[in-house]
Amino acid sequence: MHFQSGCLLKLSSLLSLQKLFSALLAVAVLAPCASYEPADAQVVKRKLPKAGFQSLMRPGPGAAGVGYSGGQTVPPGSSGVHLVPGLDRGNRASAGDWYDPGEPDLKMQWVRWEPRRMPLRVWISPGLQLPSLPFQELKSTRVNTVAQMCFSGTEPNPFSSLTQVNGWTDEMGEAVCSGIEMWKPFEQEGLFSFDFTGNPREANILVFFNDNFAGATEPGGISTGGYTCAQAIPYAKIAEALREGKNPRTPPVVMELSLGVNSTLEKLKAATAHEFGHALGIKAHSPYRDDIMHENRVVEQLSQADKNTIRRLYRSRTQWVL
């Protein structure tokens, strides 16, 4: 009796489970799970990061060239959208922050313009591009080539044979002016001064453009936003010439900006401000990603450290000048 009673209880339980399973199956057929939706029907929207600038400078002897990038190894310290991570001052930031502006090719000795050269003359070409060269040759040849063009001949425009970059607009020239003028407030502190000129022969700093630097898939290609070439000269040599009553003329600084990389006016302005910092004498890059002189990030304003660094440079005596 007890055994039969137990069998009846199990049988009734099985019938109940069968009814429950049938009910669940009916619900599943009527309302299929959302996970059965094809994967291609699910759209995920992402906000793409802005492009950065790659580390491209290769230290070497002779004329120094510094781009919107540099060859130094930047220690890790912050994350973000950078090809090379930059340090983040974070809570350690202070009003006295600065970084070493020295020239890597001169064992980090400092270089700046002499007071007698003020005001510096800046000539911005109307979108002209210099003859294309492999990126690795710019540092050793660009300054001499441009200086020879400037100092020879008698025609008003020594660059009349150069062609204009495709897509050049007057707005681009205005963006370049705005980038350079980020450094204008330091005139009020008596550090340096500069004016724009329409005569390239009298210019101390000349600005040219290109689509991209030669070698698109190599260092110096589509990731290079700008490059600045200059020759540092021992001040002792200049002082000796002045004592002899001579007025030595030094080669100009040559800035080149890529319109392919700097595809917006905002990027072009920021790249120009960075390159003009090099032209003024900040040769090394800042390791901190919030500084406009960081090698690998679009920064739109001078940081407090940028300001402190240019002040230290121009309030110091240097053995090398531009």
Secondary structure, DSSP 8 states (H G I E B T S, - for coil): -HHHHHHHHHHHHHHHHHHHHHHHHHHHHHS--GGGS-GGG-------------------SSSEEEESS-SS-------SS-SS--B--GGG--TT------BGGGTTB-EE--GGG-SEEEEE-SSEE----BHHHHHHHHHHHHHHHHHS--SS-TTTT-EE-TT--HHHHHHHHHHHGGGGGGGGGTS--EEE-S-GGG-SEEEEEESS-B-TTSTTSTT--EEEEE--EEHHHHHHHHHTT-------EEEEEETTTS-SHHHHHHHHHHHHHHHHT--S-BSBTTSTTBTTS---S--HHHHHHHHHHHTS--SEE-
